[in-house]
């Protein structure tokens, strides 16, 4: 399990009701987005395989996904912009840099810092939203506490249960838990194709086919239960009337509020 070890200690203002907008000025940039999302799709399939494996602890699966998201954020800055992720984030945080690349690094670094908290906090859900527009994409990193709706699938992890069960019921509980894990794995595996459909390869598709796309995902843990969900969303092609040459932090999209209403219970709080 890897960890983010910079001096960056978090700034909640960077994430709350905000997103990072990233330009897609050419096919090379589009290909970078496609490859990032292809990695996300492959990670969904790997997660499904691990959940189905009775020898793999659920916490290992959970932590592996958290690490994967954190690493993808680092890669997005370092591969696409050529900057050191942590140096750029710290420079933005201290006011030494105000450019878009540093802003993106700081925004995603805050996301990583919060992801780290999820290794020890058992009642939080990470709830990101990725949207593709004709000449840019947006990444909205969100975290929520409280109830999550039926858009996610729940699966049980007996190793995290604090209940003391008699032998007869313990066997039933373990069987039911394994069944919930298999059901979750099937649904998670299917979601990989959703990601691929929403972010196709620009070398193999027309611009009209790939100009719009998006996914909302959620996964987290509440006690001995883990949840996971992923669905396609449809952004408005008319949201932006300008073009950008570097990343910028913007207000969240209307879809962000819509997905909160659809995915989160009334008692949930977006952090």
C-alpha positions as CSV (number, residue, x, y, z in Angstrom):
1,X,0.0,0.0,0.0
2,X,1.5,3.3,-1.1
3,X,1.1,6.6,0.6
4,X,1.3,10.3,-0.4
5,X,4.2,11.7,1.7
6,X,4.5,15.4,0.8
7,X,4.0,18.2,3.2
8,X,0.6,18.9,1.6
9,X,-1.9,18.5,4.4
10,X,-5.2,19.4,2.7
11,X,-7.3,22.4,1.8
12,X,-11.0,21.6,1.7
13,X,-11.8,24.7,-0.2
14,X,-10.1,23.3,-3.3
15,X,-12.6,20.4,-3.7
16,X,-15.9,21.6,-2.2
17,X,-18.4,22.2,-5.0
18,X,-15.5,22.6,-7.5
19,X,-13.9,20.6,-10.3
20,X,-10.8,20.8,-12.4
21,X,-11.3,21.6,-16.1
22,X,-8.6,20.1,-18.4
23,X,-8.2,21.2,-22.1
24,X,-8.3,18.6,-24.9
25,X,-6.8,20.7,-27.7
26,X,-5.8,17.8,-30.0
27,X,-6.0,14.1,-30.6
28,X,-2.9,13.4,-28.4
29,X,-4.7,15.0,-25.4
30,X,-7.8,13.0,-26.2
31,X,-5.7,9.9,-26.3
32,X,-4.3,10.6,-22.9
33,X,-7.9,10.9,-21.5
34,X,-8.8,7.6,-23.2
35,X,-5.8,5.8,-21.8
36,X,-6.5,7.1,-18.3
37,X,-10.1,5.8,-18.5
38,X,-9.0,2.6,-20.1
39,X,-6.9,2.0,-17.0
40,X,-10.0,2.8,-14.9
41,X,-12.0,0.1,-16.8
42,X,-9.2,-2.4,-16.4
43,X,-9.1,-1.6,-12.7
44,X,-12.9,-2.4,-12.4
45,X,-12.3,-5.8,-13.9
46,X,-9.3,-6.5,-11.6
47,X,-11.4,-5.4,-8.6
48,X,-14.2,-7.9,-9.7
49,X,-11.6,-10.7,-9.9
50,X,-10.2,-9.9,-6.5
51,X,-13.7,-9.7,-4.9
52,X,-14.5,-13.1,-6.2
53,X,-11.3,-14.6,-4.8
54,X,-12.1,-16.0,-1.3
55,X,-8.4,-15.8,-0.4
56,X,-8.2,-12.1,-0.9
57,X,-9.3,-9.9,2.1
58,X,-11.9,-7.3,1.2
59,X,-9.7,-4.6,2.9
60,X,-6.9,-5.4,0.4
61,X,-9.3,-4.9,-2.5
62,X,-10.5,-1.6,-1.1
63,X,-7.1,-0.3,-0.3
64,X,-5.8,-1.4,-3.8
65,X,-8.6,0.7,-5.4
66,X,-7.8,3.7,-3.3
67,X,-4.1,3.5,-4.2
68,X,-5.0,3.1,-7.9
69,X,-7.1,6.3,-7.9
70,X,-4.3,8.2,-6.1
71,X,-1.7,7.0,-8.6
72,X,-3.9,7.9,-11.5
73,X,-4.1,11.5,-10.2
74,X,-0.3,11.7,-10.0
75,X,0.1,10.2,-13.4
76,X,-2.3,12.7,-15.0
77,X,-0.1,15.6,-13.9
78,X,3.3,14.1,-14.4
79,X,2.6,12.4,-17.8
80,X,0.5,15.1,-19.4
81,X,2.3,18.2,-18.0
82,X,5.8,16.9,-17.3
83,X,5.8,18.4,-13.8
84,X,6.5,16.7,-10.5
85,X,3.2,16.2,-8.9
86,X,4.0,17.1,-5.3
87,X,6.3,20.0,-6.1
88,X,3.6,21.6,-8.3
89,X,0.9,21.1,-5.6
90,X,3.0,22.6,-2.9
91,X,4.0,25.6,-5.0
92,X,0.3,26.3,-5.7
93,X,-0.6,25.9,-2.0
94,X,2.2,28.3,-0.9
95,X,1.3,30.9,-3.6
96,X,4.6,30.4,-5.5
97,X,2.7,29.2,-8.6
98,X,-0.7,30.2,-9.9
99,X,-0.6,28.4,-13.3
100,X,-3.2,25.8,-14.3
101,X,-0.9,22.8,-14.1
102,X,-0.1,23.7,-10.5
103,X,-3.8,24.3,-9.8
104,X,-4.6,20.8,-11.1
105,X,-1.8,19.3,-9.1
106,X,-3.1,21.0,-5.9
107,X,-6.7,20.0,-6.6
108,X,-5.8,16.4,-7.2
109,X,-3.4,16.4,-4.3
110,X,-6.3,17.4,-2.0
111,X,-8.1,14.4,-3.4
112,X,-5.2,12.1,-2.6
113,X,-5.0,13.5,0.9
114,X,-8.6,12.8,1.5
115,X,-8.3,9.3,0.0
116,X,-5.6,8.6,2.6
117,X,-8.2,9.3,5.4
118,X,-10.4,6.6,4.0
119,X,-7.8,4.0,5.0
120,X,-8.8,4.5,8.6
121,X,-12.3,6.1,8.3
122,X,-15.0,3.5,7.7
123,X,-18.1,5.7,7.0
124,X,-17.0,7.7,3.9
125,X,-17.7,7.3,0.2
126,X,-15.5,8.6,-2.6
127,X,-17.9,9.9,-5.3
128,X,-16.0,11.2,-8.4
129,X,-17.6,12.6,-11.6
130,X,-15.6,12.6,-14.9
131,X,-17.2,14.4,-17.9
132,X,-16.0,14.7,-21.5
133,X,-16.9,17.8,-23.5
134,X,-16.0,18.6,-27.1
135,X,-12.8,20.4,-26.3
136,X,-12.1,19.6,-22.6
137,X,-12.9,17.3,-19.7
138,X,-13.7,17.9,-16.1
139,X,-12.9,15.9,-13.0
140,X,-15.0,16.5,-9.9
141,X,-13.5,14.7,-6.8
142,X,-16.1,14.4,-4.2
143,X,-16.5,12.6,-0.8
144,X,-19.6,12.0,1.1
145,X,-20.7,10.8,4.5
146,X,-24.1,9.3,5.1
147,X,-26.5,7.0,3.3
148,X,-26.0,5.9,-0.3
149,X,-28.9,4.9,-2.5
150,X,-29.7,1.8,-4.5
151,X,-27.4,3.0,-7.3
152,X,-24.6,1.1,-5.6
153,X,-24.2,-2.6,-4.9
154,X,-23.3,-3.6,-1.3
155,X,-21.3,-6.6,-0.3
156,X,-20.4,-8.0,3.1
157,X,-17.0,-8.7,4.6
158,X,-17.2,-11.1,7.6
159,X,-13.6,-10.2,8.6
160,X,-14.8,-6.7,9.4
161,X,-17.8,-7.7,11.4
162,X,-17.7,-7.1,15.2
163,X,-20.6,-9.5,15.9
164,X,-20.0,-12.7,17.8
165,X,-22.1,-15.4,16.1
166,X,-22.8,-19.0,17.1
167,X,-21.3,-21.6,14.8
168,X,-24.5,-22.4,12.9
169,X,-25.4,-18.9,12.0
170,X,-21.8,-18.0,11.4
171,X,-21.7,-20.5,8.5
172,X,-24.9,-19.0,7.0
173,X,-23.5,-15.5,7.4
174,X,-20.3,-16.5,5.6
175,X,-22.2,-18.1,2.7
176,X,-24.5,-15.1,2.4
177,X,-21.4,-12.8,2.4
178,X,-19.7,-14.8,-0.4
179,X,-22.9,-14.6,-2.4
180,X,-23.1,-10.8,-2.0
181,X,-19.4,-10.6,-3.1
182,X,-20.1,-12.7,-6.2
183,X,-23.1,-10.5,-7.1
184,X,-21.1,-7.3,-6.6
185,X,-18.2,-8.7,-8.7
186,X,-20.6,-9.4,-11.6
187,X,-22.0,-5.9,-11.6
188,X,-18.5,-4.3,-11.2
189,X,-17.2,-6.3,-14.1
190,X,-20.0,-5.1,-16.3
191,X,-19.3,-1.5,-15.4
192,X,-15.9,-1.7,-17.2
193,X,-17.6,-1.7,-20.6
194,X,-19.5,1.4,-19.6
195,X,-16.3,3.3,-19.0
196,X,-14.9,2.1,-22.4
197,X,-18.1,3.2,-24.2
198,X,-18.0,6.6,-22.6
199,X,-14.3,7.3,-23.4
200,X,-13.5,5.6,-26.7
201,X,-10.2,5.5,-28.5
202,X,-9.9,8.7,-30.7
203,X,-7.9,6.7,-33.2
204,X,-10.8,4.4,-33.8
205,X,-13.9,6.6,-33.5
206,X,-15.2,9.8,-35.2
207,X,-15.3,13.0,-33.3
208,X,-19.1,13.0,-33.1
209,X,-18.9,9.6,-31.4
210,X,-16.5,10.7,-28.7
211,X,-17.2,14.4,-28.2
212,X,-19.4,13.8,-25.2
213,X,-19.3,11.3,-22.4
214,X,-19.2,10.8,-18.6
215,X,-19.3,8.5,-15.7
216,X,-20.2,8.9,-12.0
217,X,-18.8,6.4,-9.6
218,X,-19.0,5.7,-5.9
219,X,-17.3,3.3,-3.5
220,X,-16.7,3.2,0.2
221,X,-17.2,1.3,3.4
222,X,-19.6,1.3,6.3
223,X,-18.5,-1.0,9.0
224,X,-18.4,-4.5,7.6
225,X,-20.1,-3.5,4.3
226,X,-18.5,-2.2,1.2
227,X,-20.2,-0.5,-1.7
228,X,-19.5,0.1,-5.3
229,X,-21.3,1.7,-8.2
230,X,-20.7,3.2,-11.7
231,X,-23.1,4.7,-14.3
232,X,-22.9,6.7,-17.5
233,X,-24.0,10.3,-17.4
234,X,-24.7,12.8,-20.3
235,X,-23.1,16.2,-20.0
236,X,-24.5,19.2,-21.9
237,X,-22.5,20.1,-25.0
238,X,-23.3,23.8,-24.4
239,X,-22.0,24.1,-20.9
240,X,-18.8,26.0,-22.0
241,X,-18.7,28.9,-24.5
242,X,-15.0,29.4,-24.3
243,X,-11.8,27.3,-24.8
244,X,-8.9,27.0,-22.4
245,X,-5.2,26.4,-22.9
246,X,-4.4,25.2,-19.4
247,X,-6.2,23.5,-16.6
248,X,-8.5,25.6,-14.4
249,X,-10.5,25.1,-11.2
250,X,-14.2,25.8,-11.9
251,X,-17.6,25.4,-10.2
252,X,-19.1,21.9,-10.3
253,X,-21.5,21.0,-13.1
254,X,-25.3,20.7,-12.8
255,X,-24.8,17.0,-13.2
256,X,-22.9,17.0,-9.9
257,X,-26.0,18.2,-8.1
258,X,-28.2,15.8,-10.1
259,X,-26.1,12.8,-9.2
260,X,-26.0,13.8,-5.5
261,X,-29.8,13.8,-5.5
262,X,-30.0,10.4,-7.3
263,X,-27.1,8.6,-5.4
264,X,-27.1,10.0,-1.9
265,X,-29.7,9.8,0.9
266,X,-31.2,12.9,2.4
267,X,-28.9,12.6,5.5
268,X,-25.7,12.5,3.4
269,X,-23.2,15.3,3.5
270,X,-20.8,16.1,0.6
271,X,-17.5,17.1,2.1
